[in-house]
Amino acid sequence: MEVTSLKPLLAVAVSVVGACLIVLYRDHPNLREGCSLAAALTKFLIVLTMTPAVISGNALTYSLFTFLPGVPIRLRVDALGLLFGLVASFLWIVTTLYSIGYMRSLKEHAQTRYYACFAITLSATMGVAFSANLLTMYLFYEVLTFITYPLVAHKETEEATAGGGKYLFYLLGTSKAFFLIAVVAAYALSGTLTFTPGGIFPEDAHPAAMTAIYFLFLFGIGKAAIMPFHAWLPAAMVAPTPVSALLHAVAVVNTGVFCVIRVILHVFGTHQMRELHLDTVTAVIVSFTIIMASVYALTRDNLKARLAYSTVSQLSYIVLGGALLTTTGFTGGVMHIANHAFSKITLFFCAGSIYVASHKTNVSQLSGIGKQMPITMAAFTIGALSMIGVPPLAGFMTKWYLAVGSIEANSIPVLLVLLVSTILNAAYFLPILYKAYFEAPVPDGAHAVHEAPEFMVVPLIITVAIALLLGLYPDPLLMLVQQII
């Protein structure tokens, strides 16, 4: 049942208000960052208060205005949107704490712009999560691209400008050339853009037209980083580490795969996906992405670049779960929205802590870092093992459900992809752990290496603890996923 409520609008708007306060108190750093933290806490609490209604089977809605006949700009919170909203809003809290330690330790410039853009980024992310139709989702998707550009290019160096330019080129190029056309074509073919369980297209819609529209969506949603439209993500690693952590482990990339899952479930529906064999083609494309991105990760010495290619690979697990079209496979894919977010943001937090404490950026420089930064590297170890899929961590739950789902779908090739990708995950993560714990530290006469400031260490402890908890006690997450199904 749909219930009209202001809460979806408040969840979107609160961080816009926060951004205004951040700018207002730009000359008072403590107040400015206090406003950022207060907005993050308020947003999470608003999203959290929607949980009981959604769990009980209701959807919270709020309409802003009508853009086209039958196409309003409208917000709607269902179980899928709630899951994404809870993850993103909670991780904004810990990233804000982490940012305070990171930005102050490095005496970064333009901190007001940084915090304000971060706040509006979360408004756009909530807008995508709570969109009731394709047009609303597309508009917030585009806002997200524009508002994150200053964060990617924050350092204003030649490298940062080039990385930011590549970021815009890929994301705006794919959204304008493919995504927008797909939205218009879907409206022309179906007469509606409202997300509908089972899909929006009539039974007599032309198969070739529907197939073309699907691929426009799949490649037009560039934030999902499906090959070959993935190069923006490694290029965006020029951003400060907190940006890489939240945007490229949670907000931007999860927005991409979230949109793809929406299209599979509520634009096409499982029946049409199966009838048009789009499930098989999608599985092939994302399987290629999973394997090749892992191979690229093996070749990268820069730690953030290795994590970036790992992210490209891990994102496709989510889409793969949707493409399997089985309850178990879909459970694994949707669970990975949360499992990957908490595990991968931990790894990025650790990379940033290592940089602040030692100014080391490459894997080859990390000899003995485990002895010098034991808390940070313990968190990194747990996060890495989760990404590999070692029980009882969160990543194991993902791979278990995907593996069972592939068996249910009689898709042995997908099972082999999961096996090979797990071996590759271990191949690019375990050498980092070996260097950290089993090689002697390289003498550095400049300064002694020790743990990063508490504002950076505490957030990574929180996120890695949740990554462990999601593996040990996945029931609350599974309950929400079952509501989605």
N, C-alpha and C positions, 0 to 999 in steps of 0.2 A: 504494500500500500504506500502511496506517495503522500508525504506530509509537508506542507509549506512551512518553511522555517528560515529565519534570518541567519542561522549559524553558518551555512556554506558561504554566504557573502561576507560575514564577519571574519571567517577563516582566511579568505582571500585579502580582505581590506586591512587587517590589523598590521601587517608588515609594511603596507604603504604608509600608514600613519607613523609606524616606527621609523621609516626612512625620512619622513618630514622632521621628526624630532631629532634624528641623528644629524641632519643638516643644521637644524636650529642650534644644537649644542656643539657645533663643530670646533669651537674654541675651548671646550671643556672635555677633555678625553674621557675622564671617568664617567661623566654624565652621558656622553655620546655612546659609550660602550654599554653603559647601564641601560640605555634605551633599547639598544640592539638586543640585549639579553632579555629585557622585559617583554619585548615584542615576540621573541622566540618562545618564551614560556607561555605567554598568553595564547599564541597560535596553537601550540601543542595542546593546551588545556581545552580550547574550543573544539579542536578535532576530537579529543578524547571524550568530550561530553556527548558527541554524536554516536559513540560506539554502541550504547545500549539499544537505541532505536534501530540501528542498522542490523545488529545481531538478531533482533526480534523480527526481522523481515521487512522493515520499513525502509523507504528511501526519502531523504530530506531534500526538498527542492526549493529553488528560488528563481523566479524569472525577472530579468532586468528590463528588456524591451524586445520587440519583434523586429527582426532585420528583413526577412522575406516572409511571404505567406507560409505559415506553418513552420518557420525556422526562427525561433526566438533565441536571443542570447540568454542562456539558461544554465543554472547550476543544479546538479543533482548528485547527491552523495549515496552511492551504493557500496556494497562490500569491497569491490575491487578498488574503487576510488579511496575508500576509507583506509585500506591497507597501505596504499601508496602515501596517502596524506599523513598517516601516523608515523611512518618511517621517516619521511622527509622532514616533518616538523620537529620530531624529537632530535634528529641529527643536526638540525640547525642550532639547537641549544648547545650541544657539545662542541660544535664547530665554532660557535661564537666564543666560548671559553678558550678554545685552542687558538683562535685568531688573536685574542688579546696577548697571549704569551708570545706567539710567533711575530706579530707585527711590531710589538714593542721591543722585543729582543733584537730584531734586525733594524729597528728604527726606520721602518718603511715609510715612504712618502704617500701622500694622497689617501690617508686612512679614512677620512670622512667619506670620500667617494666610494672606497672599498666597502665600508659597512652599509652605506645607503644602497648600493647596487646589490649587495647580498640580500638585503631586506626585500627589495622589489623582485629579485629572483625567486624568493620563496612565495611571493604573491602569484607570480606567473605559474610556478609549479603547482600550487594549490588549484589554480584555475584549470589547468590541464586535468588534474586528478578528479576534479568535481564537475567537469563539463558534462552536459546532458546531451550534446549533439556534436556533430563533426565541425560545424562552423565555430562554435564556442571553443572547441579544442584547438582548432587551427589558429585562431586569433591569439590565444594565450601561448601557444607553441611559438609563434613568431615574436611575441613580446619577450619570451624567455631568451631567444637568440640575441636580440638587440641588447638587452640589459646585461647579459653575461659577457659581451665583447669587452667592455672596460675592465672586467675582472681578468680575462685572459691576457689582455695587453697591458696589464697594470704596471709592469716594470718600465714601460715606455722605451725600452732598448730597441735596437734594430731587429734583434731576434724576436722580441716580444711582439713588435709590430707585424713582422712576417707571420708569426704563429697566429696572431689575431686575425690577420687578413685571410689566412687559409681557413680558419674557423668560420668566418663569415661567408667565404666563397662556397664552401661545401654545404653549410646548413641553409643559407639563403638560396643557393642555387638549386638544391634538391627540393626545397619546400615550394619554390616558385615554379620550377619546371615540371615537377611531378605531383607533389602533395596537393597544391591548390587545384590543379587540373583534375585530380582524382575526386576532390570534394565536389567540384562543379559537375563532373560527369556522374557521380553517384546521385546527386540531386536530380539531374536530368533523367536518369534511368528509373529512379525509385519514387521521386516526388517528395522525398523526406530526407532529413539528415539526422533524425532522432535515433540515438542508440536503442536498439531493440533486441532482446534475446532471440536468437534464431536468425537474425539478419534483417535487412531493410529491403532487399530486392524481391520483386514479384517472382513467382515460380516460372513465368514465361519469359523472363529477361534473357537476352541473347548471351549464350555462354562465352563467346569471344569477347564481347564488350565487358562482361564481368571479370574475365581473366585479365584483360588489359588494365582495368581499374584497380584490381588487386595489386598488380606489380607497380603501378604508379604509387599506390600507398606504401608498399613494402620498401621501395627505394627512395620515395619522397620523404619518408620519416628518417632523415639522415642521422638524427640523434641516436638511433638504435645501433649505429656504427656497423651495419652489415656490409661486408665487402661487396663491391669495391669502393663504397662510399664511407670509408672509415678513417681516412688519413687525417681528418681534422682533429681526432682525439689525441694521437701522439703529438701533433703539432701544438695543441693547447697545453701541453705540459710545461710550457714556458711560464705559465701563471704561478703565483705564489702557491705553496703547498696546501694551505687551507682551501683555496679555490679548487685545486686539483682534487682534493679530498671530497668536498661536498658536491661540486658540480660534476666531476668526472668519475665519482663512485656512487652518487646518489641522484642529485636533482636533474641534471641535463640528460645523462645516459638512461637513467630509469624512466624519465619522461618519454624517451624514444621507444623503449621496449614496452612500456605501458600503453602507448598509443597503438603499437602493432597488435598487442593482445586485445585491445578494444576493437580494432578492425576485424580481427579473426572472430571474436565472439559476438559482437553487437552490430557489425556492418554486414558481414558475410554469413556468419553462423556455421556451426559444424557441419550441417547437412550440405550446404553449398560448397564449403571447402572440400568435402569429400567427393561430391559429385563432379567437381571441376578438377580434381586431382591436385588442388593447390596445396594440400597438406604435404604430399610427397615432394613437390618441387621446393616448397619452403624448407623442408627438412634437409634437402640436399644443399641448398644455398647456405643455411646457417651451420650445417655440419662442416662445410668447406671453411667458413669463417672461423669456427671453433679450432680447427686443426691448424690452419695457416697462421692465425694470430698467435697461437702458442709457439709455432716454429719461429716467428718473428721475435717473440719475447726471449727465446733462447739466445738470440744473436745480439741483444742489447746489453751494454755494460752500464749505461746510465740507469739508476734504480727507478726513477719515476717513469722513464720510457719503458722499462720492463713491466712495471705495474700497469702502464697504459695499454700495452698490447695484451696483457692478461685480462684487462677490463673488456677489450674488444671481444676476446674469446668468451669470457664468462657471460656477457650480455646475451649472446646467442643461445646459451642454455635456456634462458627464459622464453625466447621465441620458439625454440625447439620443443619445449614442453607444451606450448600451445599448438604447434603443428602436429603433435602426435595424436590429438583429438581423442585421447582416452582420459578418464577421470584421474587416474594415478599420474599419468604424464603431465597433465595440466596442473595437478597439485604440486609436483616438483618444480615446474616452471614458475608458477606464481609465488611459491615459497621463496624462490631464489631472489625475488625482488628485495625481500628483507635479509635473507641470508648473505647474499653478495654485498648488500649495502653495508652491513655492520662489519663484515670481515674485511672488505676492501678499504673502507674508510680508516680502519685501524692500521692497515699497511701504509696508507698515505700519511696518516698522522705520524707513524714511526719514521718514515722517510724525512718528513719535515723536522722532527726532533733531532734526527741524526745530523741534518744539515745545520740547524741552529747551534748544536753542541760542538760539532767538529768541522763544519763546512765541507763535508764529504758528500759527493753526489753519485759516485760510481760504485758498482758492486766490487770491483777490483780493489777499492780502497778500504773495504770493510773488515780487513783482517783484525781479529781480536776485539771488535766493537762490542761483542756480547759480554766481555768482561768489564768493559768501560761503561757501558750503558745497559746494565742487566734488566731493568724494568722494561725499557723500550724494546729490547730485543726479545724478551720473554713474550711481550704482546705481539711482536712481529712474528715470532715462531708460531703462536697459536693461530694468528690470522692466516699465515701461509699454509699451515696444515689444514685449516678449514677450507681454503681454496683448493687444495689437493683432493680433499674429500675424506680425511681421516676421521673415523668415529672417535668420540661422540660429538664432534663439532658440527656447526650449522651446515657447512658445505657437504658433509656426508649425507644429511637428510635430503638435500637437493638431488644428489646423484643416485641415491637409493630409489627415490620415487621416479626419477627419469628412467632409470634402468628397468624397473618393474613396468613402467608405462610402455617402454619400447618392446618388452616381451608381450604385453597385452595387445599391442598393435601389430604383433608378428613382424617387427622391424629389427632384425638382427644387425643390419648395417649401422643403425643408430646405436645399438648396444656396443658395437665395435668402436664407433666414434667416441663414446663415453670412456671406454677403456683406454684408447690411444691418447685421448686428451688428458686423462688423469696421469698417465705416464709422463706426458709432456709438462703438465703442471709441476710434477715432482722434479723434473729435469731442470726447470728454470728457477724453482724456489729453493730446493735443497742445497745447491752450491752456495747460496747466500748464507744459509744457516751454518754450513761447514766452515766458511771463512770466518764467520762471526765467533764461533765457539772453539774451533780446532786449529786456528792459525794464530801465531803470535802477533800482538799489536805492532804496527809500524811506528818506530819512534818519531815523535813530532815535537820538535823543540819550541814551537810557537806557544802552545798552551796544553794543559792537561785536559783530556776529554772526560766529561762527566754528564750526568743526566740533564736534560733540558729543563727549563723552568716548570714549576708545578702546574701552571695554567695549561701547559702542553701535555704533561704526563698524566694528569688526572683524566682528561677526556679519552685518551687512548686506553686507559684502564677500564673506563666505563664501557666503551664500545667493544673491547675484546671480551669483557665479562658477559655482555649480551650475546655475542657470537657463540660463546660457550653455552650459555643458557638456552639459546634457540636449538642447540643440538641435544642438550640433556632433557629439556622440557618443551617440546614443540607444540604441545596441545593447544595453547591459546592461538597460535598462528594457524594451526590446522583447522581450528574451529572457524576462524574467519575465512580461510580458503574454502571450506565446505559450504559456507554461506554464499560465496561467489559462485560455486558450481551449481 
